[in-house]
Each structure stands twice: as C-alpha cells, then as structure tokens.
C-alpha cells in the first residue's frame, strides 16, 4: 500500500532536466570557489583565530557551540588547510567527479565554516549551504561531468529530491518579497534612498538618483517581479511549460540587481537557481542536444525499504523547512497577522525549532533580502587617520576628509563609498547590529587592522592619530514628507599608531 502510494506520488512530480542540473552544479561549484578564494582565505588570521577581535563567547552567543572542525586547532595553518580541502572539493563538484562523497563532505565543512564565525557569513553562503544539502540527493553528474558511469544507488529517492529542491526555491523567492512591507517599500522610495548610499549602490543607480519618479517605477517593478517569480515557481509544480518563463524572469531579476546594486555573489547563485528551470525543450534543440551525451547509469532496485526511508526523510525535512519559513513569515511580514491568529500558533509555528548547528543555514530558513525599511539597516563604520599636518584621511581609500560641526551635528565629507569587500564588509554589517556583544578590544583590533593595511599601502606616510566612527542612518516622516537623517558617533581613538 505504502509502496504504491510512493510510486504514484513519484509519477506526479515533474523532475528537472539532467542537463539543467549539470549546469546548475557547475555554477554552484564556481560560486563556492569564488567565495572561498575571495572571502574566506583572506579572513584567516584576521577574523579567524583572533580572540581579541572576536572572542569565542560572541560566537557561541550567535548559534551555540559550533561543530569543532575549524576551531579544533587554533592555528592559521589549520584554517588554511581546511579551506584548501574545501577548494579542492569545490573543484571536484564543478567538474562532476565522485559526487557521492564530495558533496556530503563539502556540506559538512561548509556548515562548520559558517558556525565557526557567523559574523563573516554572508547571505549567499546560506543559499549555497542549502543548495549543497539538496545536491546530496539530486542526480547532478548525469551530464557535463567527468563521471562516465553514474551510480544512482545513493540517489534512489525517485523524483522526491527534485520536489524538495523545487519547494525550497519557491520558499526562497516567496520570502524575498513577503517581508518588504515597510512604508518605504509601499511608497516606492527604496531605490531613491539606496541610490544615495555609496556603499550599496553602483554608479548606474547613483547616476539616476535625482530621478525619483523613475526610481519609484523601478522599485515597484522589482517588487512585483519577485511576486510573479514566486507564483510562477509555485505554478510550475503542475505546469512544466512555465519553467522557461521562470528562467527568463529569474535571469532578468538577478541581472538587474547586479547592474544597480553591490550584491556580492548573489548574482552567481541566482544564475544557478535560474538555469535549474531550463526545460527539456531548450536542450532538445538540434545543436544543444549534441553538446554532451548522457552518462551510463548503474541502477539498483534493491533495498526498497532503505529507499523509502530516504523519501520519508526528505518529506520530513520539507516539513521542517516549511515550519522554519512559516515561523519567520509570522514576524513582520504581509502574512504576520493571518499566521499569528491561527489556532495553536504558540505551540506550532510560533516556536522556533532548536538549532542543530551544522545545518544552520538550511535550518533557519530566514530568507530576507532588503526587508522592511532598508534605510535603517544601512550605514557603516568610517576609519579616519590624521597625518602629520593634521589632515583627516579615510584609511581605506587615502581620501582627504572634511570634518565639520554644525548645531551639535558632525558632518564628514565625503562619506564612505564601496571601498572594501569580502569578509571585512560582512563583519561590518554584523558588527553594526551586534556590537553590544563585543568588548572594546574588538573596536581597537578592527581599527588596528585598517592601520596595518594603510601602512602596507603607504609605508612613507605617518599617522599621528586614528579614529573609528559609526555612521547610523534612520528615517521619519513630518506629515507626508519623508526625512532621512544620519548620525555620526566616534567610538574609538588610538594615538601615535604609525610613525
């Protein structure tokens, strides 16, 4: 009875094309390689194994005690070795070799990497970790891989892995707009505001910052495109011919964001998600169909009970991730009031499940991209040094600054631009929200890092004093008029740092 039910459900699921999954695997591997090379390797010795900058207590305060892989040995050599192993596994993932062992190992290492220092984990890494989880069960090596014979005995969950990954992508893109319920989104002011923030906006967006009507149109267009994408993904559970439109709309969405905003590697993982929906009709073109022949397959219909357990496990995981999303949707989203009024809310979706640590990104399912009123989340830290003649210098760019005080308000010009990236940028975002968790040594250590970088870049220049400033941003209304206000606060001073 149960076997027949599973078989019937399996026959109703529309799987992804193996050629689309092969391209998805390649892009996912390249995204992880880029992340390790440009985000993680440079963080060793700076944001790892530096207890004065980031005390262990601040890390356990975030997700709990991390899986002791990366912090098993307090050594930069150990961290670099593990990142080197992850880099090798990512290359093997990209070329499609021994995926049965490569993907689970990479998933565990990736989860440990995130929890070892969550303050340098950016949002794309959680998407990559989640993608790696589903990659364990998906047949990613049947096309465009070095594997000549695919052993599917580890993939005998039928089409349920396809269903789970499809469901996951729906939750991600549905969540991408469900939290954008603040008055700045509703009034269409978001891009007008972000265009004036040189840290997050690209020159293309800055160039139209004085065209509020056009920016309002772009804001509403982007919002409703996200709504349409999520509805298309939902409908594609039943109508396969919609998948080409999902690819087109997702590709357009992520390209547009990459043109206007500094979104890091979000474009790469977004491209990976979009190609998953390329339908068989795309690949069946006469030229594309000859690109690559399918691998030989060893199938096994034995161990039926084990395969059924895998399917049950996937369905249970889908229930868990649905719970995680509903829990977040019940807080400050368009669905909050409806969800919080459900019977037994407090003992069901009102409770967040305990965190297993290693599955942090996959488990929490908090997919919030520019949520609510984004201006209040902007702002930055400014690192200022004073040279021998008393001029104020922005340490990251060596730009001369003008600091003035008017009516008890401090003004610094020019304000920071997109002058730093990688783990340092991510740490700054987290520190802005959680600085109460950190001791004074963190501020001093971070300022010393900038001073050391400045000294390496400008060995002949002297700095007599260095300061760390916080730029905080908030908004309010006077009647119907939107007021944006910045607040600058000096948080740390070091005297005679460079001679």
C-alpha positions as CSV (number, residue, x, y, z in Angstrom):
1,X,0.0,0.0,0.0
2,X,2.7,2.5,1.1
3,X,4.9,1.4,-1.9
4,X,2.1,2.1,-4.3
5,X,1.4,5.5,-2.7
6,X,5.0,6.5,-3.1
7,X,5.1,5.3,-6.7
8,X,2.0,7.2,-7.5
9,X,3.3,10.4,-5.9
10,X,6.6,10.0,-7.6
11,X,4.9,9.7,-11.0
12,X,3.2,13.1,-10.5
13,X,6.4,15.0,-9.8
14,X,7.9,16.9,-12.7
15,X,11.7,16.4,-12.4
16,X,14.4,18.9,-13.5
17,X,16.2,18.1,-16.8
18,X,19.6,16.4,-16.1
19,X,21.3,18.9,-18.4
20,X,19.9,21.8,-16.4
21,X,21.1,20.2,-13.2
22,X,24.5,19.7,-14.7
23,X,24.9,23.4,-15.5
24,X,23.5,24.2,-12.0
25,X,26.2,22.1,-10.5
26,X,28.9,23.9,-12.4
27,X,27.7,27.3,-11.5
28,X,27.3,26.3,-7.8
29,X,30.8,25.0,-7.7
30,X,32.2,28.1,-9.3
31,X,30.3,30.3,-6.8
32,X,31.7,28.3,-3.8
33,X,35.2,28.5,-5.3
34,X,34.9,32.3,-5.7
35,X,33.6,32.6,-2.1
36,X,36.5,30.6,-0.6
37,X,39.1,32.4,-2.6
38,X,37.9,36.0,-2.1
39,X,36.0,35.8,1.2
40,X,37.4,33.1,3.3
41,X,41.1,32.7,2.6
42,X,41.7,36.5,3.2
43,X,39.9,36.2,6.6
44,X,42.4,33.7,8.1
45,X,44.5,35.4,10.7
46,X,42.1,38.4,10.7
47,X,38.6,37.2,11.5
48,X,39.7,33.6,12.4
49,X,41.9,32.7,15.4
50,X,41.8,36.2,16.7
51,X,40.2,36.1,20.2
52,X,40.9,39.7,21.0
53,X,39.0,40.8,17.9
54,X,36.2,38.2,18.1
55,X,36.1,36.4,21.5
56,X,34.7,32.8,21.4
57,X,31.8,33.9,23.7
58,X,30.4,36.2,20.9
59,X,30.3,33.2,18.6
60,X,28.6,30.8,20.9
61,X,26.1,33.7,21.6
62,X,25.0,33.5,18.0
63,X,24.3,29.9,17.1
64,X,25.6,28.0,20.1
65,X,28.8,25.9,20.2
66,X,29.9,25.3,16.6
67,X,30.9,21.9,15.2
68,X,34.6,21.6,16.3
69,X,36.2,21.2,12.9
70,X,37.7,24.6,12.0
71,X,38.3,25.6,15.6
72,X,39.7,22.2,16.7
73,X,43.2,23.6,16.4
74,X,43.9,27.4,16.9
75,X,46.2,27.7,14.0
76,X,46.2,29.7,10.8
77,X,47.8,26.7,9.1
78,X,44.8,24.5,10.2
79,X,42.3,27.0,8.8
80,X,44.1,27.4,5.5
81,X,44.4,23.6,5.2
82,X,40.6,23.2,5.7
83,X,39.9,25.9,3.2
84,X,42.3,24.2,0.8
85,X,40.3,21.0,1.2
86,X,37.1,22.8,0.6
87,X,38.6,24.4,-2.5
88,X,39.6,21.0,-3.8
89,X,36.1,19.6,-3.1
90,X,34.5,22.6,-4.9
91,X,36.6,21.9,-8.0
92,X,35.5,18.3,-7.9
93,X,31.9,19.4,-7.6
94,X,32.4,21.7,-10.6
95,X,33.8,19.0,-12.8
96,X,31.4,16.4,-11.5
97,X,33.8,13.8,-10.0
98,X,32.9,11.4,-7.2
99,X,29.9,13.5,-6.1
100,X,28.6,10.7,-3.9
101,X,31.4,11.5,-1.4
102,X,32.3,15.1,-2.4
103,X,29.0,16.8,-1.8
104,X,28.3,15.4,1.7
105,X,31.9,16.2,2.8
106,X,31.6,19.8,1.3
107,X,28.2,20.3,3.0
108,X,29.6,19.4,6.5
109,X,32.7,21.5,6.0
110,X,30.6,24.4,4.8
111,X,28.2,24.2,7.8
112,X,31.2,24.1,10.2
113,X,32.8,27.1,8.4
114,X,29.6,29.2,8.8
115,X,29.2,28.4,12.5
116,X,32.9,28.8,13.4
117,X,32.5,32.6,12.8
118,X,28.9,33.6,11.8
119,X,29.9,37.3,11.8
120,X,31.7,36.9,8.5
121,X,28.9,34.6,6.9
122,X,27.1,36.5,4.2
123,X,23.6,35.7,3.0
124,X,24.7,33.9,-0.2
125,X,26.6,31.4,1.9
126,X,23.4,30.3,3.5
127,X,21.9,29.8,0.0
128,X,25.0,27.8,-1.0
129,X,24.7,25.6,2.1
130,X,21.0,24.9,1.4
131,X,21.8,24.1,-2.3
132,X,24.5,21.7,-1.2
133,X,22.0,19.9,1.1
134,X,19.6,19.2,-1.8
135,X,22.6,18.4,-4.1
136,X,23.3,15.4,-2.0
137,X,20.1,13.8,-3.3
138,X,19.9,15.2,-6.8
139,X,21.5,13.5,-9.9
140,X,23.9,16.3,-10.7
141,X,26.5,14.2,-12.5
142,X,24.5,12.7,-15.4
143,X,25.5,15.5,-17.8
144,X,28.5,17.7,-18.2
145,X,30.7,15.8,-15.7
146,X,33.8,13.7,-15.6
147,X,31.9,10.7,-14.3
148,X,31.4,8.2,-17.1
149,X,29.1,5.8,-15.1
150,X,26.6,7.2,-12.7
151,X,25.9,5.0,-9.7
152,X,22.4,6.1,-8.7
153,X,22.1,3.8,-5.7
154,X,22.7,6.8,-3.4
155,X,20.1,8.8,-5.4
156,X,17.2,6.3,-5.2
157,X,14.8,8.8,-3.7
158,X,13.0,9.0,-7.1
159,X,11.7,12.4,-8.0
160,X,11.2,13.5,-4.4
161,X,14.6,15.2,-4.3
162,X,13.5,17.3,-7.3
163,X,10.3,18.1,-5.5
164,X,12.2,19.1,-2.3
165,X,14.6,21.4,-4.2
166,X,11.7,22.9,-6.2
167,X,9.8,23.5,-3.0
168,X,13.0,25.1,-1.4
169,X,13.3,27.6,-4.3
170,X,9.7,28.5,-4.0
171,X,10.2,29.3,-0.3
172,X,13.3,31.4,-1.0
173,X,11.7,33.6,-3.7
174,X,8.3,33.8,-1.9
175,X,10.2,35.1,1.2
176,X,12.2,37.6,-0.9
177,X,9.1,39.8,-1.2
178,X,6.9,38.8,1.7
179,X,9.0,40.9,4.2
180,X,9.0,44.1,2.1
181,X,6.1,45.6,3.9
182,X,7.6,48.8,5.4
183,X,6.3,52.2,4.4
184,X,9.4,52.9,2.3
185,X,8.6,49.9,0.1
186,X,4.9,50.7,0.0
187,X,5.7,54.3,-1.0
188,X,8.2,53.2,-3.7
189,X,11.1,55.1,-2.0
190,X,13.6,52.3,-1.5
191,X,15.8,52.7,-4.6
192,X,15.7,56.5,-4.3
193,X,17.2,56.1,-0.8
194,X,19.7,53.3,-1.6
195,X,20.9,55.4,-4.7
196,X,22.3,57.9,-2.2
197,X,24.2,55.3,-0.3
198,X,27.6,54.9,-2.0
199,X,28.3,51.7,-0.2
200,X,25.5,49.7,-1.7
201,X,24.6,51.5,-4.9
202,X,26.5,51.1,-8.1
203,X,27.4,54.0,-10.4
204,X,24.4,53.2,-12.7
205,X,22.0,53.6,-9.8
206,X,23.8,56.7,-8.5
207,X,23.5,58.3,-11.9
208,X,19.7,58.3,-11.7
209,X,19.5,59.3,-8.0
210,X,17.9,62.6,-9.0
211,X,15.0,60.9,-10.9
212,X,12.6,59.9,-8.1
213,X,9.7,59.0,-10.5
214,X,11.8,56.6,-12.5
215,X,13.3,55.1,-9.3
216,X,9.8,54.6,-7.9
217,X,8.8,52.8,-11.1
218,X,11.9,50.6,-10.7
219,X,11.1,49.8,-7.1
220,X,7.6,48.7,-7.8
221,X,8.7,46.8,-10.9
222,X,11.3,44.9,-9.0
223,X,8.9,44.1,-6.1
224,X,6.1,42.8,-8.4
225,X,8.6,40.8,-10.5
226,X,9.6,39.0,-7.3
227,X,5.9,38.3,-6.6
228,X,5.5,37.0,-10.2
229,X,8.6,34.8,-9.9
230,X,7.4,33.1,-6.7
231,X,3.9,32.5,-8.3
232,X,5.5,31.0,-11.4
233,X,7.7,28.7,-9.3
234,X,4.6,27.6,-7.4
235,X,2.6,27.0,-10.6
236,X,5.5,25.1,-12.2
237,X,4.8,22.2,-9.8
238,X,1.9,21.4,-12.1
239,X,2.7,23.1,-15.4
240,X,6.1,22.2,-16.9
241,X,5.7,24.7,-19.7
242,X,6.0,27.6,-17.3
243,X,9.6,26.8,-16.5
244,X,11.1,28.7,-19.4
245,X,9.4,31.8,-18.1
246,X,10.8,31.2,-14.6
247,X,14.3,31.1,-16.1
248,X,13.7,34.3,-18.1
249,X,12.2,36.2,-15.2
250,X,14.8,35.0,-12.6
251,X,17.7,35.8,-15.0
252,X,16.3,39.3,-15.7
253,X,15.7,39.9,-11.9
254,X,19.3,38.9,-10.9
255,X,21.0,40.7,-13.8
256,X,19.1,43.9,-13.0
257,X,20.0,43.7,-9.3
258,X,23.7,43.2,-10.2
259,X,23.6,46.2,-12.5
260,X,22.3,48.6,-9.9
261,X,23.4,47.2,-6.5
262,X,26.5,45.8,-4.8
263,X,25.1,42.3,-4.0
264,X,28.3,40.3,-3.9
265,X,28.0,36.8,-5.3
266,X,24.2,36.9,-5.1
267,X,24.1,37.1,-9.0
268,X,26.1,33.9,-9.3
269,X,23.9,31.8,-7.1
270,X,20.8,33.4,-8.6
271,X,22.0,32.4,-12.1
272,X,22.5,28.8,-10.8
273,X,18.9,28.8,-9.5
274,X,17.6,30.1,-12.7
275,X,19.2,27.6,-15.0
276,X,17.6,24.7,-13.0
277,X,14.3,25.7,-14.6
278,X,15.6,25.4,-18.2
279,X,13.1,22.9,-19.7
280,X,13.9,19.8,-21.8
281,X,12.6,21.7,-24.9
282,X,15.6,24.2,-24.6
283,X,18.1,21.4,-24.6
284,X,16.4,19.4,-27.3
285,X,17.4,21.9,-29.9
286,X,19.4,20.1,-32.6
287,X,22.7,21.9,-31.7
288,X,22.4,21.8,-27.9
289,X,21.3,18.1,-27.9
290,X,24.6,17.1,-29.4
291,X,26.6,19.1,-26.9
292,X,27.0,16.2,-24.5
293,X,25.8,12.6,-24.4
294,X,24.3,11.2,-21.2
295,X,26.5,9.1,-18.9
296,X,25.9,5.4,-18.5
297,X,23.9,4.5,-15.4
298,X,24.1,1.7,-12.9
299,X,20.7,1.5,-11.3
300,X,19.6,-0.6,-8.4
301,X,16.1,-1.5,-7.4
302,X,17.3,-3.4,-4.3
303,X,16.9,-2.2,-0.8
304,X,13.4,-0.9,-1.3
305,X,12.9,-0.1,2.4
306,X,16.1,1.9,2.5
307,X,14.9,4.0,-0.5
308,X,11.5,4.5,1.2
309,X,13.3,5.7,4.3
310,X,15.2,8.3,2.2
311,X,11.9,9.5,0.7
312,X,10.3,9.8,4.2
313,X,13.4,11.6,5.4
314,X,13.1,14.1,2.5
315,X,9.5,14.7,3.2
316,X,10.2,15.3,6.9
317,X,12.9,17.8,6.0
318,X,10.4,19.6,3.8
319,X,8.1,19.8,6.7
320,X,10.9,21.3,8.9
321,X,11.8,23.9,6.3
322,X,8.2,24.8,5.8
323,X,7.9,25.3,9.6
324,X,11.0,27.5,9.6
325,X,9.6,29.7,6.8
326,X,6.2,30.0,8.4
327,X,7.9,30.9,11.7
328,X,9.7,33.8,10.0
329,X,6.6,34.8,8.0
330,X,4.7,35.2,11.2
331,X,7.0,38.1,12.2
332,X,6.8,41.5,10.4
333,X,5.6,40.3,7.0
334,X,2.4,40.6,4.9
335,X,1.2,37.3,6.4
336,X,2.0,38.0,10.1
337,X,-1.4,38.9,11.3
338,X,-3.0,35.9,9.5
339,X,-0.5,33.4,10.7
340,X,-0.3,34.7,14.3
341,X,-4.1,34.3,14.6
342,X,-4.1,30.6,13.7
343,X,-5.2,28.1,16.4
344,X,-2.3,26.6,18.4
345,X,0.1,29.3,17.0
346,X,2.2,29.5,20.1
347,X,3.0,25.8,20.2
348,X,3.4,25.3,16.5
349,X,4.9,27.8,14.0
350,X,5.2,30.4,16.8
351,X,8.1,28.4,18.3
352,X,11.4,28.2,16.6
353,X,12.9,24.8,16.5
354,X,16.2,24.3,18.3
355,X,19.3,24.8,16.1
356,X,21.3,21.7,15.3
357,X,24.3,23.9,14.5
358,X,25.8,22.2,11.4
359,X,22.6,22.8,9.5
360,X,22.3,26.4,10.4
361,X,21.7,27.9,7.0
362,X,19.4,25.1,5.9
363,X,17.5,25.0,9.3
364,X,16.8,28.7,10.0
365,X,15.3,29.5,6.5
366,X,15.4,33.2,7.1
367,X,15.4,34.5,3.5
368,X,15.2,38.3,3.9
369,X,16.6,40.4,1.1
370,X,16.3,44.2,1.6
371,X,13.4,43.7,4.0
372,X,11.0,46.2,5.6
373,X,12.6,49.7,5.8
374,X,16.1,49.2,4.4
375,X,17.4,52.7,5.1
376,X,17.5,52.0,8.8
377,X,19.7,49.0,8.1
378,X,22.3,51.0,6.0
379,X,25.2,52.9,7.5
380,X,28.8,52.0,8.0
381,X,31.9,52.5,10.0
382,X,34.5,55.1,9.0
383,X,38.2,54.7,9.7
384,X,40.0,58.0,9.9
385,X,43.6,58.8,10.4
386,X,45.3,62.2,10.9
387,X,48.5,62.8,9.0
388,X,51.5,64.9,10.3
389,X,49.8,68.2,9.0
390,X,46.5,67.4,10.8
391,X,44.5,66.4,7.7
392,X,41.8,63.8,8.2
393,X,42.4,60.8,5.9
394,X,39.9,57.9,5.2
395,X,42.2,55.0,5.8
396,X,40.7,52.6,3.3
397,X,41.0,54.9,0.3
398,X,43.6,57.6,1.4
399,X,40.9,60.2,0.6
400,X,41.2,63.6,2.4
401,X,38.1,64.2,4.5
402,X,36.4,67.4,5.7
403,X,35.0,67.2,9.3
404,X,32.8,70.0,10.5
405,X,30.4,70.5,13.4
406,X,27.2,72.5,13.0
407,X,24.4,72.8,15.5
408,X,25.7,69.9,17.6
409,X,25.8,67.7,14.5
410,X,29.0,66.4,13.0
411,X,29.4,66.3,9.2
412,X,32.1,64.2,7.4
413,X,32.6,64.6,3.6
414,X,32.8,62.6,1.5
415,X,31.0,59.7,3.1
416,X,32.3,56.1,2.5
417,X,31.9,54.5,-0.9
418,X,32.1,50.8,-1.8
419,X,35.8,50.7,-0.8
420,X,36.0,47.4,0.9
421,X,34.6,43.9,0.3
422,X,34.9,40.3,1.4
423,X,34.8,39.2,5.0
424,X,35.6,42.7,6.2
425,X,32.5,44.1,4.7
426,X,30.4,41.3,6.1
427,X,31.8,41.7,9.5
428,X,31.0,45.4,9.5
429,X,27.4,44.6,8.7
430,X,27.0,42.2,11.6
431,X,29.0,44.4,14.0
432,X,26.6,47.3,13.3
433,X,23.7,45.2,14.7
434,X,25.5,43.2,17.4
435,X,28.2,45.5,18.7
436,X,26.9,45.2,22.2
437,X,28.1,41.6,22.2
438,X,31.7,42.7,21.6
439,X,34.3,44.1,24.0
440,X,36.3,47.3,23.4
441,X,39.2,45.2,22.2
442,X,37.1,44.5,19.1
443,X,36.9,48.1,18.1
444,X,40.6,48.6,18.8
445,X,41.6,45.5,16.9
446,X,39.5,46.4,13.9
447,X,41.0,49.9,13.8
448,X,44.5,48.4,14.1
449,X,43.7,46.1,11.1
450,X,42.9,49.2,9.0
451,X,46.0,50.9,10.2
452,X,48.2,47.9,9.3
453,X,46.6,47.8,5.8
454,X,47.2,51.6,5.4
455,X,50.8,51.2,6.5
456,X,51.4,48.5,3.9
457,X,49.9,50.5,1.2
458,X,51.6,53.8,2.2
459,X,54.8,53.0,4.0
460,X,56.2,56.5,3.9
461,X,53.1,58.2,5.3
462,X,52.8,59.0,9.1
463,X,49.5,58.8,11.1
464,X,49.5,60.6,14.4
465,X,46.0,59.6,15.5
466,X,43.4,57.2,14.3
467,X,39.6,57.1,14.9
468,X,36.8,54.7,14.4
469,X,33.4,56.4,13.6
470,X,30.0,54.9,13.3
471,X,27.6,56.2,10.6
472,X,24.0,55.4,11.6
473,X,21.0,56.1,9.4
474,X,17.3,56.3,10.2
475,X,14.2,57.9,8.7
476,X,11.0,59.5,9.9
477,X,8.1,61.5,8.5
478,X,7.0,65.1,9.0
479,X,3.4,64.8,7.8
480,X,3.7,63.2,4.4
481,X,7.3,64.4,3.9
482,X,10.0,61.7,4.3
483,X,13.0,62.8,6.3
484,X,16.3,60.8,6.2
485,X,18.8,61.5,8.9
486,X,22.4,60.4,9.5
487,X,24.1,60.3,12.9
488,X,27.9,60.2,13.3
489,X,29.5,58.9,16.5
490,X,33.2,58.5,17.4
491,X,33.6,55.1,19.1
492,X,37.4,54.6,19.4
493,X,40.7,56.6,19.3
494,X,44.3,55.4,19.0
495,X,47.1,57.9,19.5
496,X,50.5,57.7,17.8
497,X,49.7,54.5,15.9
498,X,52.1,54.9,12.9
499,X,55.4,56.7,12.9
